[in-house]
Amino acid sequence: MMNNTSFSLRLVRFLALRYRRKAQARNCTTTASILAAARATMARKKYCLLATYGAEHIGARVLQPFPPGPDFEVWLGTSPRSRKVAQLRNDSRATLVYQDDSKAACVVLVGQVEVVENVMERRQRFMPKWWAFFPDGPRGDDYVLLRFRPERIEIWDASRGITPEPFGLHAAMLIRRDGAWSKE
């Protein structure tokens, strides 16, 4: 006679292996499918995590990005007096992370950030709800833009079949070379 714990473990193992086979059977690995999945996850999420390099540690914080541009460029608004801007002025390398638990998806972009102080750009990229954080609005001296340009995209997206081997242990990776994305 089998005890409940043993039965539960066997059931979990059975379901996990079934999930794995199903995901592997629909594995999408073309550059176009990877980019489409990355864009869909990024567009769906209201917030992302920005990680920057500091002198003593890596800093990470949640920000509200604008939707990604055609080449996956991402704009973010912030205060020029923030720790992230100080870190980016010293080292422009950064990482953006978009996590979507409901779709079993994660997109990680690695690239460079430029701090943009141009008033015309700031006026074009200012969300109305940001007045609460920046009372002087896009023309005020407490608002700048961060222009993130990715050089690498990593994605794992079970709902869209982007589950490269070894299953679940690494993401599909794209590198930007000569203005075009290609698989690494």
N, C-alpha and C positions, 0 to 999 in steps of 0.2 A: 504494500500500500504506500502511495506517495503522500508526503506531507505537503501542506499548503505552501510553504516557503519554496520547496523544490519545484512544485508546479508553477508558481509565480515566476521563478527565475527562468524556467524553460519557456514559458509563454513570452516573457520579455525578450529572450534571446530569439525566439522564432519571429516575433514581430519586427525586431531590429534587423534581422537578416532579410526579411521580406522587404522592408523599407529600403535597405541597401540595394538589393537586386533591382527593385523598381526604379530607384534613382539612377543606378548605373545604366539601365536599359535606355533611359532617355537623356543621357549625358550629351549636352550641347557644348561643343568646343570651338566653334568658328569664332573668329574675331568679331564679326558682326553680332552674333548672338550674345557674346560676352559683353560687348559695349551696350547693347540694348538692355540687357538685364541690369547692368550697372546704372544706366540712366534712369530706368524705371524705379529702382530702389532709391536713388538719390532724390528724384522728383517727388516720391511719395512721403519722404521723411521731412518733418518740420524742423528738426534740429540735427546737428552733427557734432562730433567731437573734434576739436583742433588741438593737436599736440605740437609743441615747439621746443627747441633746445635752449636751455638756460645754462649758465655757468656751472651751477651745482647740480642741476637735475632737469629732467624733462617736465615741462608744464603741460597740463591738459585741461581743457575747459569746453563746456557746451556752448555752441553759438547757433544762431538762426541764419542759415545761408540763403542766398538767392538761388533759384534753380540753375543747374549747370548749363553752361553755354555749349555751342556746337562741338567745341574741342575739349569739353569737360572743364573749362575754366570756371572757377567758383569765386563769387564775390561775397564778402562778409563785412559788416559794419561793426565798429568798435571805438573805444576812446583812445586817443593817442597817448594818454597817460597810463594805459594799462600795462601790466607785466608782459602780456603777450607781444605787444608792440615793441617794448624794450628788447625782448628776446629776439624778435624778428629783425630788428635793426642791426643786431650783432651777428645773427646767423639766420639766413632767409629760408633754411630748410624747414619743412613742416609736413605733417601727416593729417589728413582728414579721414574720419571714420563715420560711416553711416550704418547703423545696425537696425535690422528689421526682424524682430523675433517672430512676428506673425507669419512671415514668409520664409523663415529659416534662411535669411540672407544677410550678408555683410559685404560692404564695399569699403576698401581702404585705398586712398589715393596718397601717393608720396610725391612731393614736388617742392616748388619754390614759391615764396610769398613776397609780393611787393606791397609796401605801404603806400597808398595813393591818397594824396591830400588835395588834389584838384577839385575845386568847388563844383564845376560842371558835372564831373563824374559823381560826386557825392550827392548832388541834387537828383541825378537820375537813379541813384541806388539808395533810396531812403524809404523804409517802410513806415506808413502812418502810425502804427502802434509804437514805434520807437521814440515818439515825442516824449513818452514817459521817462525814457532813459537819457535822451538828448534834448533838453528843453529849448535849446537854441536852434534845433533842427539841423538840416544838412549843411547849412552855412556857418554854424557855430564852430568855435575852435576846439570843441570836445568831441568831434566826430571825424573819423577817417575811415577809409576803406582798406580792406585787405584783398588783394587780387591773387588768388591761388592758382598756379599753373601746374597741373600734374605731369609727372614724367613716367609714373608707373601706376597701374591700377591692378588691384588684387580683388577677386570676387569669389565668393562661395554662395551659391543660391540654389537650394534644394528644390524650391518651387518651380524654377525654370530649368532644372536639369544641369546646372553648372556645378558639377561635383567631380572634379578630376581625380584620377588615381594618385596616390593611394586614397581611397574614399574617406572624406572627412578630415584628412590630415594636412592638406594644403589647399590653397586657393588657385584658381586660374589666374594667370598673370599676363598683363599686357604692358609693353614698354613703348614709349613714344620715341620714334627715330625719324629724323628728317620730316617732321610734321605729320607722320602717319603712325597709327597704332598697329603693333604686331605682337603675336604671341611669343612669350619668352620660353 
